[in-house]
């Protein structure tokens, strides 16, 4: 109550709502994002400068070659006037011929004459390059950082652009393009950004639709909601002159966690190009995550031009080079990105995968699986890690793990028993459990449960006159005492059951059982899942494995009886 009273009396609140953009006839909300922009990686500049330990030249080279292999055509490789290492790396790529023919390398500079001169010196001999110059026209910067008036700032931007043009003209063998960033675009009146960019356009000259000037309009600090950024991009695109010779570029930081949304809406509003970093490295909370932006479009059927088919290798490389781990729930790349712990989710994924072949006819698309908006295989991910098991997991997830990792198809009727056993084990250890541990629970509790009965051998012999009639001989150990039991039946299983009833004090019936082969060829084993019906409601499963299906079935019966005596029901 005290805080509310103070806040109501305070005429200068600490925070205020950002003023909206006057754009009543906005069109971007109706636009469909159905084509990819030009993607520009700034990992080696914006992402690198924000690392606790910046990349070494050799690390930068490995990173650069990875970006090229993935398909990036615009790559900002550094700030050549900032240090000798940055300058030398720029020169190394050029002098060693490491830049692919279709890739534009980009270098950043502030709008200061000596820094511009040093930057253009780094570009000498470059076949294709982009000089990226920036200045902040926001009131905040002009008043508190630069001490400039608007006219002075425009004069600085124009003079710097003319200097860059003159130095670029002195390199006729190179295709030098120009990118200008009015830093803190979202904190600047759109009308002033347009006035500034029109003046820069005129100073640069020679921009064409084939060789456009790039106006990079950054959300340098994310203070506005994404829809307002989109409004500003649409308004800028309407008001700027020579729009057909201009590439509008986005550069969004993630201070409020909305960089991806802001980027997508701004693309709907007419932007042509996106700058960002893999997995969002950058100042403070980072740049927009290109891996998320690009794969979002891929998941909607848009050809992106960037290859993420080996995403785990890309992620491992970035983690190793930067020393920065990728969050385990990071979209697409995180270790849990395609993981379901919830039992209902696991069951739905399991069923959806089994009916995936119906998706084209039912949904008109090849991929439609509950809880998975994209095929993990597109990104080099594997299905066996889709479902992970803990105390919250359900029977479907446990069955999925055994099927995917061990080829064991647990009958649906048995899945509740198995799910409960695995859940109890997970609760006992208090953590997620591995696929190997799931299999161990299955082995120990269903195939080899401890109990009073041990099957030593079983010989089913067909009758000489009627081979469908079986004479069974069972060697059984009961509580340590060996017994030899004989009985007849109209099949191997009925003869076995009749024999062991002589020594076992459990009233049961063998219900219809499920069998399958595990493995192939000479190493194949038969797996039998046998339900023992104990009364009107209770059923207990046992599982047996052997090279012979009849032997597997009788082993399953003994396993089930041991589970009954152990009190599993």
C-alpha positions as CSV (number, residue, x, y, z in Angstrom):
1,X,0.0,0.0,0.0
2,X,2.9,2.4,0.8
3,X,4.4,1.7,-2.6
4,X,1.1,2.3,-4.4
5,X,0.7,5.7,-2.7
6,X,4.2,6.7,-3.6
7,X,3.8,5.7,-7.2
8,X,0.5,7.5,-7.6
9,X,2.1,10.7,-6.2
10,X,5.3,10.5,-8.3
11,X,5.0,12.8,-11.3
12,X,8.1,11.4,-12.9
13,X,7.7,7.6,-12.9
14,X,10.8,5.5,-13.3
15,X,9.3,3.7,-16.4
16,X,6.7,4.7,-18.9
17,X,4.9,3.0,-21.7
18,X,6.6,3.6,-25.1
19,X,4.6,5.9,-27.2
20,X,2.9,4.1,-30.1
21,X,3.5,4.7,-33.8
22,X,0.9,6.6,-35.7
23,X,0.1,4.2,-38.5
24,X,-3.7,3.6,-38.6
25,X,-3.5,2.0,-42.1
26,X,-0.7,-0.5,-41.3
27,X,-0.7,-3.4,-43.6
28,X,1.9,-5.7,-42.1
29,X,-0.5,-7.7,-39.9
30,X,-2.1,-9.2,-43.0
31,X,1.2,-10.1,-44.7
32,X,2.4,-13.7,-44.9
33,X,6.0,-14.4,-44.4
34,X,6.5,-16.8,-47.3
35,X,10.1,-16.1,-48.4
36,X,13.4,-15.9,-46.7
37,X,15.3,-12.6,-46.2
38,X,19.1,-12.2,-46.8
39,X,20.7,-13.7,-43.7
40,X,23.7,-11.9,-42.2
41,X,25.8,-13.6,-39.5
42,X,27.4,-11.1,-37.1
43,X,28.8,-13.9,-34.9
44,X,32.4,-12.9,-35.5
45,X,31.9,-9.3,-34.6
46,X,28.9,-8.6,-32.5
47,X,28.7,-12.1,-31.0
48,X,32.5,-12.3,-30.6
49,X,33.0,-9.0,-28.8
50,X,30.5,-10.0,-26.1
51,X,32.3,-13.3,-25.3
52,X,34.1,-13.4,-21.9
53,X,37.1,-14.8,-23.9
54,X,37.0,-13.5,-27.5
55,X,37.9,-16.0,-30.2
56,X,41.5,-16.4,-31.3
57,X,42.3,-15.9,-35.0
58,X,42.3,-19.7,-35.6
59,X,39.0,-20.1,-33.8
60,X,37.5,-17.2,-35.9
61,X,38.7,-18.9,-39.1
62,X,37.1,-22.2,-38.1
63,X,33.8,-20.4,-37.3
64,X,34.0,-18.4,-40.5
65,X,34.4,-21.6,-42.6
66,X,31.5,-23.2,-40.8
67,X,29.2,-20.2,-41.6
68,X,30.2,-20.4,-45.2
69,X,29.5,-24.1,-45.4
70,X,26.1,-23.5,-43.9
71,X,25.2,-21.1,-46.7
72,X,25.6,-17.6,-45.2
73,X,26.4,-15.0,-47.9
74,X,26.8,-12.0,-45.7
75,X,29.2,-12.4,-42.8
76,X,30.4,-9.6,-40.6
77,X,33.9,-10.7,-39.7
78,X,35.1,-8.0,-37.5
79,X,35.9,-4.4,-36.5
80,X,39.2,-4.0,-38.3
81,X,40.0,-0.6,-36.8
82,X,39.5,-1.8,-33.2
83,X,42.7,-3.9,-32.8
84,X,45.6,-5.3,-34.7
85,X,44.2,-8.8,-34.3
86,X,40.9,-7.8,-35.9
87,X,42.7,-6.1,-38.8
88,X,45.1,-9.0,-39.3
89,X,42.2,-11.5,-39.4
90,X,40.5,-9.4,-42.1
91,X,43.7,-9.4,-44.1
92,X,44.3,-13.1,-43.6
93,X,41.0,-14.1,-45.1
94,X,41.6,-11.9,-48.1
95,X,45.3,-12.7,-48.7
96,X,44.9,-16.4,-48.2
97,X,41.9,-16.5,-50.6
98,X,39.6,-18.0,-48.0
99,X,36.5,-16.0,-48.9
100,X,34.1,-17.9,-51.3
101,X,33.2,-16.2,-54.5
102,X,29.6,-15.7,-53.5
103,X,30.2,-14.4,-49.9
104,X,30.3,-10.7,-48.9
105,X,32.5,-10.1,-45.9
106,X,31.6,-7.1,-43.8
107,X,33.6,-4.8,-41.5
108,X,32.2,-2.4,-39.0
109,X,33.4,1.1,-38.3
110,X,32.4,4.2,-36.4
111,X,32.0,7.4,-38.4
112,X,35.4,8.8,-37.6
113,X,37.8,9.7,-40.4
114,X,40.9,7.8,-39.0
115,X,38.8,4.7,-38.2
116,X,37.2,4.7,-41.7
117,X,40.6,5.0,-43.3
118,X,41.9,2.0,-41.3
119,X,38.8,0.0,-42.1
120,X,39.0,0.5,-45.9
121,X,42.7,-0.4,-45.7
122,X,41.6,-3.8,-44.4
123,X,39.3,-4.3,-47.5
124,X,42.1,-3.9,-50.1
125,X,42.1,-6.8,-52.5
126,X,38.7,-8.0,-51.3
127,X,36.5,-9.2,-54.2
128,X,33.2,-8.5,-52.4
129,X,32.8,-6.6,-49.3
130,X,30.4,-4.5,-47.2
131,X,31.6,-1.5,-45.2
132,X,29.3,-1.1,-42.3
133,X,29.2,2.4,-40.7
134,X,27.1,3.5,-37.8
135,X,26.0,6.4,-35.7
136,X,23.2,6.8,-33.2
137,X,20.7,9.5,-34.0
138,X,18.5,9.1,-30.9
139,X,18.0,12.0,-28.6
140,X,19.5,9.9,-25.8
141,X,22.8,9.6,-27.7
142,X,22.9,13.1,-29.3
143,X,22.3,14.8,-26.0
144,X,24.1,12.5,-23.5
145,X,26.9,10.9,-25.6
146,X,27.7,13.1,-28.6
147,X,26.7,16.5,-27.5
148,X,25.4,17.1,-31.1
149,X,22.5,18.8,-32.7
150,X,20.5,16.9,-35.4
151,X,22.1,18.9,-38.2
152,X,25.6,18.2,-36.9
153,X,24.9,14.5,-36.8
154,X,23.6,14.5,-40.4
155,X,26.7,16.4,-41.5
156,X,28.9,13.8,-39.8
157,X,27.1,10.9,-41.4
158,X,27.2,12.5,-44.8
159,X,30.9,13.4,-44.6
160,X,31.8,9.9,-43.4
161,X,29.8,8.3,-46.2
162,X,31.5,10.4,-48.8
163,X,34.9,9.4,-47.4
164,X,33.9,5.7,-47.6
165,X,32.7,6.2,-51.1
166,X,36.0,7.9,-52.2
167,X,38.1,5.2,-50.6
168,X,35.9,2.5,-52.2
169,X,36.2,4.1,-55.6
170,X,40.0,3.8,-55.2
171,X,39.5,0.0,-55.3
172,X,37.8,-0.5,-58.7
173,X,38.8,-4.2,-58.7
174,X,36.5,-4.7,-55.6
175,X,32.8,-4.7,-55.3
176,X,32.4,-2.7,-52.2
177,X,28.9,-2.2,-50.9
178,X,27.7,0.1,-48.1
179,X,25.6,-0.5,-45.0
180,X,24.6,2.3,-42.8
181,X,23.1,1.8,-39.3
182,X,21.2,4.6,-37.5
183,X,21.9,3.0,-34.2
184,X,19.1,3.0,-31.7
185,X,16.6,3.2,-34.5
186,X,13.8,2.3,-32.2
187,X,14.6,5.2,-29.9
188,X,14.6,7.7,-32.8
189,X,11.7,9.4,-34.5
190,X,11.1,7.6,-37.8
191,X,11.0,11.0,-39.6
192,X,14.5,11.8,-38.4
193,X,15.8,8.4,-39.3
194,X,14.3,8.9,-42.8
195,X,15.9,12.3,-43.2
196,X,19.3,11.0,-42.1
197,X,19.1,7.9,-44.4
198,X,18.0,10.0,-47.4
199,X,21.0,12.2,-46.9
200,X,23.3,9.2,-46.6
201,X,21.8,7.7,-49.7
202,X,22.6,10.8,-51.7
203,X,26.1,10.9,-50.3
204,X,26.8,7.3,-51.3
205,X,25.3,7.6,-54.8
206,X,25.2,4.8,-57.4
207,X,22.9,2.5,-55.4
208,X,20.7,0.4,-57.7
209,X,18.3,-2.5,-57.3
210,X,21.1,-4.8,-58.2
211,X,23.5,-3.2,-55.8
212,X,21.3,-1.7,-53.1
213,X,22.5,0.4,-50.2
214,X,21.7,-1.4,-46.9
215,X,20.0,0.6,-44.2
216,X,20.2,-1.5,-41.1
217,X,17.6,-0.4,-38.6
218,X,18.5,-1.8,-35.2
219,X,16.5,-2.4,-32.1
220,X,19.9,-1.8,-30.3
221,X,18.2,-2.0,-26.9
222,X,14.8,-3.7,-26.9
223,X,12.5,-1.3,-25.3
224,X,9.4,-1.5,-27.5
225,X,7.1,-4.4,-28.1
226,X,7.5,-6.3,-31.4
227,X,4.4,-4.8,-33.1
228,X,5.8,-1.2,-32.6
229,X,9.1,-2.2,-34.2
230,X,7.1,-3.6,-37.2
231,X,5.1,-0.3,-37.4
232,X,8.4,1.6,-37.5
233,X,9.8,-0.6,-40.3
234,X,6.7,-0.2,-42.4
235,X,6.6,3.5,-41.9
236,X,10.3,3.9,-42.8
237,X,9.7,1.8,-45.9
238,X,6.9,4.1,-47.0
239,X,8.7,7.3,-46.3
240,X,12.3,6.6,-47.5
241,X,13.1,7.6,-51.1
242,X,14.5,5.2,-53.7
243,X,13.0,2.2,-51.9
244,X,13.8,-0.1,-54.8
245,X,17.5,0.6,-54.4
246,X,17.5,0.0,-50.7
247,X,17.8,-3.1,-48.6
248,X,16.1,-2.7,-45.2
249,X,18.0,-4.7,-42.7
250,X,17.0,-5.7,-39.1
251,X,19.4,-6.1,-36.1
252,X,17.4,-6.9,-33.0
253,X,18.7,-7.4,-29.5
254,X,16.9,-9.6,-27.0
255,X,16.7,-7.4,-23.9
256,X,13.0,-8.2,-23.3
257,X,13.2,-11.7,-24.8
258,X,11.2,-10.9,-27.9
259,X,13.9,-10.6,-30.5
260,X,12.6,-13.5,-32.7
261,X,9.0,-12.1,-32.6
262,X,10.2,-8.6,-33.4
263,X,12.3,-9.9,-36.3
264,X,9.4,-11.9,-37.8
265,X,6.9,-9.1,-37.5
266,X,9.4,-6.6,-39.0
267,X,10.0,-9.0,-41.9
268,X,6.2,-9.0,-42.4
269,X,6.4,-5.2,-42.4
270,X,8.7,-5.2,-45.4
271,X,12.3,-5.7,-44.3
272,X,14.7,-7.6,-46.7
273,X,17.6,-8.7,-44.5
274,X,18.3,-10.0,-41.0
275,X,21.4,-9.7,-38.9
276,X,21.9,-12.0,-35.9
277,X,24.0,-14.7,-34.4
278,X,23.8,-18.5,-34.0
279,X,22.1,-19.2,-30.7
280,X,21.9,-15.5,-29.9
281,X,25.4,-14.6,-28.7
282,X,25.9,-10.8,-28.3
283,X,25.8,-7.9,-25.9
284,X,23.7,-8.3,-22.7
285,X,21.0,-10.8,-23.5
286,X,22.3,-11.2,-27.0
287,X,21.3,-10.8,-30.6
288,X,18.4,-12.4,-32.3
289,X,19.0,-16.1,-32.6
290,X,19.4,-17.0,-36.3
291,X,19.1,-20.7,-35.7
292,X,15.6,-20.1,-34.3
293,X,14.5,-17.6,-37.0
294,X,15.8,-19.7,-39.8
295,X,14.3,-23.0,-38.6
296,X,11.0,-21.3,-37.8
297,X,10.7,-20.5,-41.5
298,X,11.9,-24.0,-42.5
299,X,9.2,-25.5,-40.3
300,X,6.6,-23.5,-42.3
301,X,7.8,-24.8,-45.6
302,X,9.9,-21.7,-46.6
303,X,13.2,-22.4,-48.4
304,X,15.8,-20.6,-46.2
305,X,19.0,-21.1,-48.0
306,X,20.8,-22.1,-44.8
307,X,21.7,-25.7,-44.1
308,X,21.0,-26.8,-40.5
309,X,20.9,-30.5,-41.3
310,X,23.9,-31.1,-39.0
311,X,22.7,-28.8,-36.2
312,X,24.2,-31.0,-33.4
313,X,27.7,-30.6,-35.0
314,X,27.1,-26.8,-35.4
315,X,26.0,-26.5,-31.8
316,X,29.0,-28.5,-30.5
317,X,31.4,-26.3,-32.6
318,X,29.9,-23.1,-31.3
319,X,30.0,-24.3,-27.7
320,X,33.6,-25.4,-28.1
321,X,34.8,-22.2,-29.8
322,X,32.9,-19.7,-27.6
323,X,33.1,-21.5,-24.3
324,X,29.4,-20.7,-23.9
325,X,27.0,-23.6,-23.3
326,X,23.7,-23.7,-25.2
327,X,20.7,-23.7,-22.9
328,X,19.2,-27.2,-22.9
329,X,15.7,-25.9,-23.8
330,X,17.0,-23.6,-26.6
331,X,14.7,-24.0,-29.6
332,X,15.9,-26.6,-32.1
333,X,19.5,-26.9,-30.7
334,X,18.9,-27.5,-27.0
335,X,19.3,-31.1,-25.7
336,X,15.7,-31.1,-24.5
337,X,14.3,-29.3,-27.6
338,X,12.5,-32.4,-28.9
339,X,12.1,-34.2,-25.6
340,X,8.9,-35.1,-23.8
341,X,8.8,-36.0,-20.1
342,X,5.0,-35.9,-19.7
343,X,3.4,-39.3,-20.0
344,X,0.5,-37.9,-22.1
345,X,2.9,-36.2,-24.5
346,X,5.0,-39.3,-24.8
347,X,2.0,-41.4,-25.6
348,X,0.8,-38.9,-28.2
349,X,4.2,-38.7,-29.9
350,X,4.4,-42.5,-30.0
351,X,1.0,-42.8,-31.6
352,X,1.6,-39.9,-34.0
353,X,4.9,-41.4,-35.2
354,X,3.2,-44.7,-35.9
355,X,0.6,-43.0,-38.0
356,X,2.9,-40.6,-39.7
357,X,2.3,-42.2,-43.1
358,X,-1.4,-41.0,-43.0
359,X,-0.3,-37.3,-42.6
360,X,-0.2,-36.4,-46.3
361,X,-3.8,-37.7,-46.9
362,X,-5.3,-36.4,-43.6
363,X,-3.5,-33.1,-43.2
364,X,-2.1,-32.4,-46.7
365,X,1.5,-32.3,-45.4
366,X,4.2,-34.9,-44.8
367,X,5.0,-34.0,-41.2
368,X,2.2,-33.8,-38.6
369,X,3.1,-35.3,-35.2
370,X,1.7,-34.2,-31.8
371,X,4.1,-31.9,-29.9
372,X,6.7,-31.9,-32.6
373,X,6.3,-29.0,-35.0
374,X,9.3,-30.0,-37.1
375,X,11.0,-33.3,-38.0
376,X,14.1,-33.5,-35.8
377,X,15.8,-35.6,-38.5
378,X,15.8,-32.4,-40.6
379,X,18.3,-31.0,-38.1
380,X,20.4,-34.1,-37.6
381,X,18.6,-35.0,-34.4
382,X,17.7,-38.7,-33.6
383,X,14.4,-40.1,-32.5
384,X,15.8,-42.3,-29.8
385,X,16.4,-39.2,-27.6
386,X,12.9,-37.8,-28.2
387,X,11.4,-39.3,-25.1
388,X,13.2,-39.2,-21.8
389,X,12.0,-40.9,-18.6
390,X,11.5,-39.6,-15.1
391,X,8.8,-40.0,-12.4
392,X,6.3,-38.0,-14.5
393,X,6.7,-40.2,-17.5
394,X,3.9,-42.5,-18.7
395,X,3.6,-45.9,-20.1
396,X,3.7,-44.8,-23.7
397,X,7.1,-43.1,-23.3
398,X,8.6,-46.2,-21.6
399,X,7.4,-48.4,-24.4
400,X,8.7,-46.0,-27.0
401,X,12.2,-46.1,-25.5
402,X,12.3,-49.9,-25.5
403,X,11.0,-50.0,-29.0
404,X,13.4,-47.4,-30.4
405,X,16.6,-48.4,-28.5
406,X,16.1,-52.2,-28.2
407,X,13.5,-53.2,-30.8
408,X,11.2,-54.5,-28.0
409,X,7.5,-54.0,-28.8
410,X,5.7,-54.1,-25.4
411,X,2.0,-55.2,-25.8
412,X,-0.3,-52.3,-25.0
413,X,-2.0,-54.3,-22.2
414,X,1.3,-54.7,-20.5
415,X,2.4,-51.1,-20.7
416,X,0.7,-49.9,-17.5
417,X,2.6,-52.5,-15.5
418,X,5.9,-51.6,-17.1
419,X,5.2,-47.9,-16.8
420,X,4.5,-48.3,-13.1
421,X,7.7,-50.3,-12.5
422,X,9.8,-47.7,-14.3
423,X,8.1,-44.8,-12.5
424,X,8.8,-46.4,-9.1
425,X,12.5,-46.8,-10.0
426,X,12.7,-43.2,-11.1
427,X,11.1,-42.0,-7.9
428,X,13.6,-44.2,-5.9
429,X,16.6,-42.6,-7.5
430,X,15.0,-39.1,-7.7
431,X,16.1,-38.2,-11.2
432,X,15.7,-38.7,-14.9
433,X,16.8,-42.2,-15.9
434,X,18.6,-43.4,-19.0
435,X,17.4,-45.7,-21.7
436,X,19.8,-48.3,-20.3
437,X,18.2,-48.1,-16.9
438,X,14.7,-48.5,-18.4
439,X,15.9,-51.7,-20.1
440,X,17.5,-52.8,-16.9
441,X,14.1,-52.4,-15.0
442,X,12.4,-54.4,-17.8
443,X,15.1,-57.1,-17.6
444,X,15.1,-57.4,-13.8
445,X,11.4,-57.1,-13.1
446,X,9.8,-58.9,-16.0
447,X,12.4,-61.3,-17.5
448,X,14.5,-62.2,-14.4
449,X,12.4,-61.3,-11.4
450,X,13.6,-62.8,-8.1
451,X,11.3,-65.4,-6.6
452,X,10.9,-69.0,-5.4
453,X,10.7,-70.6,-8.8
454,X,13.6,-71.4,-11.1
455,X,13.1,-73.2,-14.4
456,X,16.0,-75.6,-15.0
457,X,14.8,-77.4,-18.2
458,X,11.7,-78.3,-20.1
459,X,11.3,-81.1,-22.6
460,X,8.1,-81.2,-24.6
461,X,7.8,-84.5,-26.5
462,X,5.2,-85.1,-29.2
463,X,3.2,-88.3,-28.8
464,X,4.2,-91.1,-31.2
465,X,0.6,-91.6,-32.4
466,X,-0.6,-88.0,-32.2
467,X,2.1,-85.3,-32.6
468,X,-0.3,-82.6,-31.5
469,X,-0.5,-84.3,-28.1
470,X,2.5,-83.3,-25.9
471,X,4.2,-85.2,-23.1
472,X,5.9,-82.6,-20.9
473,X,8.8,-83.0,-18.5
474,X,9.7,-80.1,-16.3
475,X,12.8,-79.7,-14.1
476,X,12.0,-77.0,-11.6
477,X,13.6,-75.7,-8.5
478,X,11.1,-74.5,-5.9
479,X,12.6,-72.6,-2.9
480,X,15.9,-74.4,-3.5
481,X,14.4,-77.9,-3.9
482,X,14.7,-79.5,-7.3
483,X,11.5,-81.2,-8.6
484,X,10.9,-83.2,-11.7
485,X,7.3,-82.8,-12.9
486,X,5.5,-84.6,-15.8
487,X,2.1,-83.9,-17.4
488,X,0.5,-84.1,-20.8
489,X,-1.4,-81.5,-22.8
490,X,-2.7,-80.6,-26.3
491,X,0.3,-78.4,-26.8
492,X,3.7,-77.5,-25.3
493,X,2.3,-74.7,-23.1
494,X,-0.7,-76.6,-21.8
495,X,1.6,-79.6,-20.9
496,X,4.0,-77.2,-19.1
497,X,1.2,-75.6,-17.1
498,X,-0.3,-78.9,-16.1
499,X,3.1,-80.1,-14.9
500,X,4.0,-77.1,-12.8
501,X,0.6,-77.0,-11.1
502,X,1.8,-80.0,-9.1
503,X,4.4,-77.8,-7.4
504,X,3.0,-74.3,-7.5
505,X,0.3,-72.9,-5.1
506,X,-0.9,-70.2,-7.5
507,X,-4.2,-70.4,-9.2
508,X,-3.7,-68.9,-12.7
509,X,-4.6,-69.3,-16.3
510,X,-2.5,-68.4,-19.3
511,X,-4.2,-65.9,-21.5
512,X,-3.5,-65.2,-25.1
513,X,0.1,-64.1,-25.3
514,X,2.2,-61.9,-27.6
515,X,5.5,-63.0,-29.2
516,X,8.0,-61.3,-31.4
517,X,11.5,-61.8,-32.8
518,X,14.4,-59.6,-31.5
519,X,17.4,-59.4,-33.7
520,X,18.0,-61.0,-37.1
521,X,19.5,-64.1,-38.7
522,X,21.2,-66.7,-36.6
523,X,21.3,-64.3,-33.6
524,X,17.6,-63.8,-33.5
525,X,15.8,-64.5,-30.2
526,X,12.1,-65.1,-29.5
527,X,10.5,-62.8,-27.0
528,X,7.3,-63.9,-25.3
529,X,5.0,-61.7,-23.3
530,X,2.6,-64.0,-21.3
531,X,-0.3,-62.6,-19.3
532,X,-1.2,-64.8,-16.3
533,X,-4.9,-64.3,-15.4
534,X,-5.2,-64.6,-11.6
535,X,-8.9,-63.8,-11.1
536,X,-11.7,-61.9,-12.8
537,X,-9.7,-58.7,-12.8
538,X,-6.0,-59.3,-12.0
539,X,-3.5,-60.0,-14.7
540,X,0.2,-60.4,-14.2
541,X,2.7,-60.3,-17.1
542,X,5.9,-62.3,-17.4
543,X,8.4,-62.1,-20.2
544,X,10.7,-64.8,-21.5
545,X,13.4,-64.9,-24.1
546,X,15.0,-67.8,-25.9
547,X,16.0,-69.0,-29.3
548,X,12.8,-71.2,-29.3
549,X,9.4,-69.6,-28.9
550,X,8.0,-72.4,-26.8
551,X,10.9,-72.2,-24.4
552,X,10.5,-68.4,-24.3
553,X,6.8,-68.7,-23.4
554,X,7.4,-71.2,-20.5
555,X,10.2,-68.9,-19.2
556,X,7.7,-66.0,-19.3
557,X,5.2,-68.1,-17.2
558,X,7.8,-68.7,-14.5
559,X,8.8,-65.0,-14.5
560,X,5.1,-64.1,-14.1
561,X,4.7,-66.5,-11.2
562,X,7.7,-65.1,-9.5
563,X,6.3,-61.6,-9.8
564,X,3.0,-62.8,-8.3
565,X,4.9,-64.3,-5.3
566,X,6.9,-61.2,-4.9
567,X,3.7,-59.2,-4.5
568,X,3.8,-57.2,-7.7
569,X,0.0,-57.4,-7.8
